Amino acid sequence: MEQQRVKVRLETRKWGKNLTVVEGVDARSVNLSELASKMKAVCACGGTVKNSVVMLQGDHRDKVKKLLLDYGFPPSSIEVH
């Protein structure tokens, strides 16, 4: 996990909807669907995994960063935009 550069960013979609995008997580070392399920439960939102990218409905950048730190990712490998 220490070699990964995880990027957490906010996108604005159609109709002004916010979308939190988590990319850069290595799908071989982390079960992405399990990670996405935990993120959706903690953030109380909907979301999906497509092309090794986790997408969550709404702005949850701070909660996602805390969850990634709890999951074992080093703070230096997480970029929040």
A tleap script that builds the chain and sets N, CA, C and O, in Angstrom:
source leaprc.protein.ff14SB
mol = sequence {
  NMET GLU GLN GLN ARG VAL LYS VAL ARG LEU
  GLU THR ARG LYS TRP GLY LYS ASN LEU THR
  VAL VAL GLU GLY VAL ASP ALA ARG SER VAL
  ASN LEU SER GLU LEU ALA SER LYS MET LYS
  ALA VAL CYS ALA CYS GLY GLY THR VAL LYS
  ASN SER VAL VAL MET LEU GLN GLY ASP HIE
  ARG ASP LYS VAL LYS LYS LEU LEU LEU ASP
  TYR GLY PHE PRO PRO SER SER ILE GLU VAL
  CHIE
}
set mol.1.N position { 0.802 -1.192 0.000 }
set mol.1.CA position { 0.000 0.000 0.000 }
set mol.1.C position { 0.851 1.265 0.000 }
set mol.1.O position { 0.374 2.333 -0.385 }
set mol.2.N position { 2.112 1.153 0.431 }
set mol.2.CA position { 2.920 2.356 0.569 }
set mol.2.C position { 3.326 2.973 -0.758 }
set mol.2.O position { 3.689 4.149 -0.789 }
set mol.3.N position { 3.277 2.214 -1.872 }
set mol.3.CA position { 3.680 2.737 -3.169 }
set mol.3.C position { 2.542 3.443 -3.910 }
set mol.3.O position { 2.774 4.090 -4.932 }
set mol.4.N position { 1.337 3.323 -3.407 }
set mol.4.CA position { 0.186 3.853 -4.122 }
set mol.4.C position { 0.020 5.357 -3.873 }
set mol.4.O position { 0.291 5.854 -2.780 }
set mol.5.N position { -0.428 6.062 -4.904 }
set mol.5.CA position { -0.783 7.473 -4.784 }
set mol.5.C position { -2.293 7.549 -4.923 }
set mol.5.O position { -2.820 7.478 -6.033 }
set mol.6.N position { -2.982 7.690 -3.821 }
set mol.6.CA position { -4.439 7.719 -3.817 }
set mol.6.C position { -4.882 9.168 -3.922 }
set mol.6.O position { -4.462 10.014 -3.133 }
set mol.7.N position { -5.742 9.450 -4.913 }
set mol.7.CA position { -6.239 10.809 -5.109 }
set mol.7.C position { -7.726 10.842 -4.784 }
set mol.7.O position { -8.514 10.058 -5.314 }
set mol.8.N position { -8.091 11.764 -3.906 }
set mol.8.CA position { -9.490 11.973 -3.540 }
set mol.8.C position { -9.852 13.367 -4.039 }
set mol.8.O position { -9.264 14.357 -3.602 }
set mol.9.N position { -10.819 13.447 -4.954 }
set mol.9.CA position { -11.171 14.757 -5.502 }
set mol.9.C position { -12.681 14.889 -5.635 }
set mol.9.O position { -13.423 13.909 -5.574 }
set mol.10.N position { -13.103 16.109 -5.815 }
set mol.10.CA position { -14.528 16.410 -5.946 }
set mol.10.C position { -14.814 16.812 -7.384 }
set mol.10.O position { -14.127 17.661 -7.953 }
set mol.11.N position { -15.822 16.200 -7.959 }
set mol.11.CA position { -16.283 16.584 -9.294 }
set mol.11.C position { -17.701 17.111 -9.176 }
set mol.11.O position { -18.470 16.671 -8.321 }
set mol.12.N position { -18.038 18.049 -10.035 }
set mol.12.CA position { -19.415 18.524 -10.105 }
set mol.12.C position { -20.023 17.944 -11.365 }
set mol.12.O position { -19.529 18.170 -12.469 }
set mol.13.N position { -21.082 17.207 -11.192 }
set mol.13.CA position { -21.740 16.550 -12.295 }
set mol.13.C position { -22.918 17.372 -12.780 }
set mol.13.O position { -23.136 18.507 -12.357 }
set mol.14.N position { -23.665 16.765 -13.673 }
set mol.14.CA position { -24.848 17.396 -14.236 }
set mol.14.C position { -25.807 17.829 -13.126 }
set mol.14.O position { -25.943 17.147 -12.110 }
set mol.15.N position { -26.457 18.951 -13.328 }
set mol.15.CA position { -27.429 19.523 -12.382 }
set mol.15.C position { -26.764 19.954 -11.076 }
set mol.15.O position { -27.444 20.081 -10.057 }
set mol.16.N position { -25.457 20.179 -11.085 }
set mol.16.CA position { -24.769 20.669 -9.899 }
set mol.16.C position { -24.558 19.642 -8.807 }
set mol.16.O position { -24.286 20.004 -7.662 }
set mol.17.N position { -24.680 18.362 -9.140 }
set mol.17.CA position { -24.492 17.308 -8.138 }
set mol.17.C position { -23.003 17.093 -7.892 }
set mol.17.O position { -22.208 17.065 -8.832 }
set mol.18.N position { -22.627 16.941 -6.605 }
set mol.18.CA position { -21.234 16.681 -6.250 }
set mol.18.C position { -20.966 15.183 -6.260 }
set mol.18.O position { -21.835 14.374 -5.936 }
set mol.19.N position { -19.735 14.835 -6.642 }
set mol.19.CA position { -19.318 13.446 -6.694 }
set mol.19.C position { -17.893 13.366 -6.154 }
set mol.19.O position { -16.993 14.034 -6.664 }
set mol.20.N position { -17.691 12.553 -5.130 }
set mol.20.CA position { -16.352 12.326 -4.582 }
set mol.20.C position { -15.735 11.154 -5.330 }
set mol.20.O position { -16.307 10.064 -5.367 }
set mol.21.N position { -14.563 11.377 -5.928 }
set mol.21.CA position { -13.892 10.360 -6.739 }
set mol.21.C position { -12.609 9.938 -6.029 }
set mol.21.O position { -11.776 10.775 -5.680 }
set mol.22.N position { -12.457 8.619 -5.816 }
set mol.22.CA position { -11.262 8.058 -5.185 }
set mol.22.C position { -10.580 7.183 -6.225 }
set mol.22.O position { -11.124 6.158 -6.637 }
set mol.23.N position { -9.378 7.591 -6.652 }
set mol.23.CA position { -8.666 6.809 -7.660 }
set mol.23.C position { -7.228 6.580 -7.225 }
set mol.23.O position { -6.692 7.300 -6.382 }
set mol.24.N position { -6.623 5.575 -7.812 }
set mol.24.CA position { -5.239 5.252 -7.500 }
set mol.24.C position { -5.085 4.115 -6.509 }
set mol.24.O position { -3.964 3.755 -6.152 }
set mol.25.N position { -6.202 3.539 -6.056 }
set mol.25.CA position { -6.127 2.396 -5.139 }
set mol.25.C position { -5.848 1.154 -5.978 }
set mol.25.O position { -6.536 0.901 -6.967 }
set mol.26.N position { -4.843 0.382 -5.585 }
set mol.26.CA position { -4.459 -0.809 -6.336 }
set mol.26.C position { -5.487 -1.916 -6.097 }
set mol.26.O position { -5.643 -2.391 -4.972 }
set mol.27.N position { -6.179 -2.318 -7.146 }
set mol.27.CA position { -7.240 -3.326 -7.027 }
set mol.27.C position { -6.679 -4.708 -6.687 }
set mol.27.O position { -7.417 -5.573 -6.214 }
set mol.28.N position { -5.391 -4.924 -6.922 }
set mol.28.CA position { -4.800 -6.237 -6.617 }
set mol.28.C position { -4.549 -6.409 -5.119 }
set mol.28.O position { -4.612 -7.528 -4.608 }
set mol.29.N position { -4.266 -5.315 -4.410 }
set mol.29.CA position { -3.952 -5.431 -2.987 }
set mol.29.C position { -5.135 -5.095 -2.080 }
set mol.29.O position { -5.126 -5.437 -0.898 }
set mol.30.N position { -6.160 -4.421 -2.631 }
set mol.30.CA position { -7.318 -4.016 -1.833 }
set mol.30.C position { -8.580 -4.449 -2.563 }
set mol.30.O position { -8.695 -4.272 -3.776 }
set mol.31.N position { -9.523 -5.016 -1.825 }
set mol.31.CA position { -10.821 -5.372 -2.404 }
set mol.31.C position { -11.628 -4.085 -2.547 }
set mol.31.O position { -12.147 -3.557 -1.563 }
set mol.32.N position { -11.732 -3.579 -3.789 }
set mol.32.CA position { -12.368 -2.281 -4.013 }
set mol.32.C position { -13.850 -2.275 -3.661 }
set mol.32.O position { -14.351 -1.287 -3.124 }
set mol.33.N position { -14.556 -3.358 -3.954 }
set mol.33.CA position { -15.989 -3.367 -3.649 }
set mol.33.C position { -16.214 -3.354 -2.136 }
set mol.33.O position { -17.164 -2.737 -1.654 }
set mol.34.N position { -15.343 -4.033 -1.392 }
set mol.34.CA position { -15.444 -4.019 0.069 }
set mol.34.C position { -15.121 -2.629 0.616 }
set mol.34.O position { -15.802 -2.139 1.516 }
set mol.35.N position { -14.079 -1.996 0.068 }
set mol.35.CA position { -13.695 -0.650 0.483 }
set mol.35.C position { -14.811 0.343 0.163 }
set mol.35.O position { -15.130 1.207 0.979 }
set mol.36.N position { -15.401 0.218 -1.020 }
set mol.36.CA position { -16.491 1.111 -1.414 }
set mol.36.C position { -17.701 0.924 -0.501 }
set mol.36.O position { -18.363 1.901 -0.150 }
set mol.37.N position { -17.995 -0.304 -0.117 }
set mol.37.CA position { -19.115 -0.565 0.780 }
set mol.37.C position { -18.893 0.100 2.137 }
set mol.37.O position { -19.823 0.664 2.713 }
set mol.38.N position { -17.661 0.035 2.650 }
set mol.38.CA position { -17.357 0.692 3.923 }
set mol.38.C position { -17.486 2.202 3.790 }
set mol.38.O position { -18.014 2.864 4.684 }
set mol.39.N position { -17.001 2.754 2.666 }
set mol.39.CA position { -17.098 4.197 2.448 }
set mol.39.C position { -18.557 4.637 2.377 }
set mol.39.O position { -18.935 5.658 2.952 }
set mol.40.N position { -19.374 3.858 1.666 }
set mol.40.CA position { -20.787 4.219 1.541 }
set mol.40.C position { -21.490 4.150 2.889 }
set mol.40.O position { -22.363 4.971 3.170 }
set mol.41.N position { -21.124 3.180 3.731 }
set mol.41.CA position { -21.739 3.054 5.047 }
set mol.41.C position { -21.328 4.210 5.956 }
set mol.41.O position { -22.165 4.779 6.657 }
set mol.42.N position { -20.041 4.558 5.946 }
set mol.42.CA position { -19.543 5.639 6.805 }
set mol.42.C position { -20.105 6.987 6.357 }
set mol.42.O position { -20.477 7.813 7.191 }
set mol.43.N position { -20.168 7.209 5.047 }
set mol.43.CA position { -20.627 8.496 4.514 }
set mol.43.C position { -22.139 8.569 4.369 }
set mol.43.O position { -22.676 9.643 4.098 }
set mol.44.N position { -22.832 7.459 4.541 }
set mol.44.CA position { -24.295 7.390 4.390 }
set mol.44.C position { -24.718 7.944 3.038 }
set mol.44.O position { -25.539 8.857 2.949 }
set mol.45.N position { -24.132 7.365 1.979 }
set mol.45.CA position { -24.437 7.839 0.633 }
set mol.45.C position { -24.412 6.658 -0.325 }
set mol.45.O position { -24.053 5.542 0.052 }
set mol.46.N position { -24.794 6.918 -1.555 }
set mol.46.CA position { -24.709 5.915 -2.602 }
set mol.46.C position { -23.381 6.032 -3.319 }
set mol.46.O position { -22.668 7.025 -3.173 }
set mol.47.N position { -23.055 5.012 -4.095 }
set mol.47.CA position { -21.800 5.056 -4.831 }
set mol.47.C position { -21.596 3.795 -5.637 }
set mol.47.O position { -22.416 2.878 -5.599 }
set mol.48.N position { -20.490 3.756 -6.371 }
set mol.48.CA position { -20.198 2.620 -7.230 }
set mol.48.C position { -18.697 2.512 -7.451 }
set mol.48.O position { -17.937 3.417 -7.108 }
set mol.49.N position { -18.283 1.386 -8.033 }
set mol.49.CA position { -16.893 1.174 -8.450 }
set mol.49.C position { -16.894 0.913 -9.942 }
set mol.49.O position { -17.548 -0.018 -10.413 }
set mol.50.N position { -16.158 1.736 -10.695 }
set mol.50.CA position { -16.029 1.540 -12.140 }
set mol.50.C position { -14.576 1.768 -12.527 }
set mol.50.O position { -13.983 2.781 -12.157 }
set mol.51.N position { -14.005 0.832 -13.269 }
set mol.51.CA position { -12.629 0.954 -13.775 }
set mol.51.C position { -11.629 1.282 -12.663 }
set mol.51.O position { -10.786 2.164 -12.828 }
set mol.52.N position { -11.720 0.581 -11.541 }
set mol.52.CA position { -10.832 0.764 -10.384 }
set mol.52.C position { -10.926 2.157 -9.776 }
set mol.52.O position { -9.976 2.621 -9.146 }
set mol.53.N position { -12.065 2.831 -9.957 }
set mol.53.CA position { -12.309 4.145 -9.375 }
set mol.53.C position { -13.574 4.055 -8.528 }
set mol.53.O position { -14.608 3.577 -8.994 }
set mol.54.N position { -13.485 4.517 -7.284 }
set mol.54.CA position { -14.650 4.530 -6.398 }
set mol.54.C position { -15.307 5.899 -6.523 }
set mol.54.O position { -14.642 6.927 -6.397 }
set mol.55.N position { -16.623 5.909 -6.772 }
set mol.55.CA position { -17.370 7.157 -6.897 }
set mol.55.C position { -18.468 7.185 -5.842 }
set mol.55.O position { -19.273 6.259 -5.747 }
set mol.56.N position { -18.494 8.248 -5.055 }
set mol.56.CA position { -19.485 8.412 -3.991 }
set mol.56.C position { -20.315 9.658 -4.254 }
set mol.56.O position { -19.783 10.686 -4.673 }
set mol.57.N position { -21.599 9.569 -4.013 }
set mol.57.CA position { -22.475 10.714 -4.223 }
set mol.57.C position { -22.311 11.702 -3.082 }
set mol.57.O position { -22.448 11.338 -1.914 }
set mol.58.N position { -22.020 12.946 -3.417 }
set mol.58.CA position { -21.860 14.003 -2.417 }
set mol.58.C position { -20.394 14.313 -2.145 }
set mol.58.O position { -19.496 13.667 -2.684 }
set mol.59.N position { -20.171 15.317 -1.297 }
set mol.59.CA position { -18.817 15.752 -0.935 }
set mol.59.C position { -18.415 15.083 0.374 }
set mol.59.O position { -18.876 15.483 1.443 }
set mol.60.N position { -17.561 14.068 0.297 }
set mol.60.CA position { -17.162 13.302 1.474 }
set mol.60.C position { -15.639 13.183 1.565 }
set mol.60.O position { -15.127 12.177 2.057 }
set mol.61.N position { -14.922 14.191 1.100 }
set mol.61.CA position { -13.459 14.097 1.032 }
set mol.61.C position { -12.811 13.871 2.398 }
set mol.61.O position { -11.903 13.049 2.520 }
set mol.62.N position { -13.266 14.587 3.420 }
set mol.62.CA position { -12.650 14.453 4.751 }
set mol.62.C position { -12.914 13.074 5.350 }
set mol.62.O position { -12.009 12.453 5.908 }
set mol.63.N position { -14.153 12.595 5.235 }
set mol.63.CA position { -14.497 11.280 5.773 }
set mol.63.C position { -13.735 10.175 5.046 }
set mol.63.O position { -13.285 9.213 5.668 }
set mol.64.N position { -13.589 10.317 3.720 }
set mol.64.CA position { -12.888 9.301 2.932 }
set mol.64.C position { -11.414 9.269 3.321 }
set mol.64.O position { -10.832 8.190 3.438 }
set mol.65.N position { -10.804 10.432 3.523 }
set mol.65.CA position { -9.397 10.462 3.916 }
set mol.65.C position { -9.205 9.768 5.261 }
set mol.65.O position { -8.275 8.977 5.422 }
set mol.66.N position { -10.085 10.057 6.237 }
set mol.66.CA position { -9.987 9.424 7.548 }
set mol.66.C position { -10.160 7.913 7.431 }
set mol.66.O position { -9.452 7.153 8.092 }
set mol.67.N position { -11.098 7.475 6.590 }
set mol.67.CA position { -11.337 6.050 6.417 }
set mol.67.C position { -10.126 5.364 5.773 }
set mol.67.O position { -9.761 4.256 6.167 }
set mol.68.N position { -9.503 6.017 4.787 }
set mol.68.CA position { -8.310 5.450 4.149 }
set mol.68.C position { -7.155 5.342 5.151 }
set mol.68.O position { -6.400 4.370 5.126 }
set mol.69.N position { -7.019 6.336 6.030 }
set mol.69.CA position { -5.979 6.274 7.059 }
set mol.69.C position { -6.250 5.111 8.008 }
set mol.69.O position { -5.328 4.388 8.388 }
set mol.70.N position { -7.512 4.929 8.392 }
set mol.70.CA position { -7.872 3.806 9.265 }
set mol.70.C position { -7.658 2.464 8.567 }
set mol.70.O position { -7.366 1.459 9.215 }
set mol.71.N position { -7.804 2.457 7.245 }
set mol.71.CA position { -7.660 1.230 6.459 }
set mol.71.C position { -6.193 0.817 6.328 }
set mol.71.O position { -5.903 -0.320 5.955 }
set mol.72.N position { -5.257 1.740 6.634 }
set mol.72.CA position { -3.837 1.400 6.611 }
set mol.72.C position { -3.016 2.131 5.570 }
set mol.72.O position { -1.833 1.834 5.405 }
set mol.73.N position { -3.609 3.078 4.867 }
set mol.73.CA position { -2.850 3.854 3.890 }
set mol.73.C position { -2.038 4.914 4.622 }
set mol.73.O position { -2.564 5.559 5.529 }
set mol.74.N position { -0.770 5.116 4.259 }
set mol.74.CA position { 0.032 6.151 4.921 }
set mol.74.C position { -0.455 7.552 4.519 }
set mol.74.O position { -0.881 7.752 3.382 }
set mol.75.N position { -0.395 8.517 5.442 }
set mol.75.CA position { -0.886 9.875 5.135 }
set mol.75.C position { -0.187 10.516 3.955 }
set mol.75.O position { -0.794 11.323 3.251 }
set mol.76.N position { 1.081 10.177 3.717 }
set mol.76.CA position { 1.818 10.803 2.616 }
set mol.76.C position { 1.342 10.332 1.244 }
set mol.76.O position { 1.631 10.979 0.238 }
set mol.77.N position { 0.617 9.217 1.190 }
set mol.77.CA position { 0.184 8.696 -0.113 }
set mol.77.C position { -1.227 9.151 -0.499 }
set mol.77.O position { -1.714 8.799 -1.573 }
set mol.78.N position { -1.889 9.933 0.369 }
set mol.78.CA position { -3.256 10.363 0.097 }
set mol.78.C position { -3.267 11.843 -0.269 }
set mol.78.O position { -2.839 12.683 0.522 }
set mol.79.N position { -3.750 12.160 -1.452 }
set mol.79.CA position { -3.885 13.554 -1.894 }
set mol.79.C position { -5.364 13.896 -1.942 }
set mol.79.O position { -6.152 13.191 -2.571 }
set mol.80.N position { -5.737 14.986 -1.273 }
set mol.80.CA position { -7.116 15.442 -1.301 }
set mol.80.C position { -7.159 16.763 -2.053 }
set mol.80.O position { -6.447 17.706 -1.707 }
set mol.81.N position { -8.000 16.830 -3.087 }
set mol.81.CA position { -8.143 18.051 -3.897 }
set mol.81.C position { -9.532 18.601 -3.743 }
set mol.81.O position { -9.860 19.625 -4.342 }
savepdb mol mol.pdb
quit
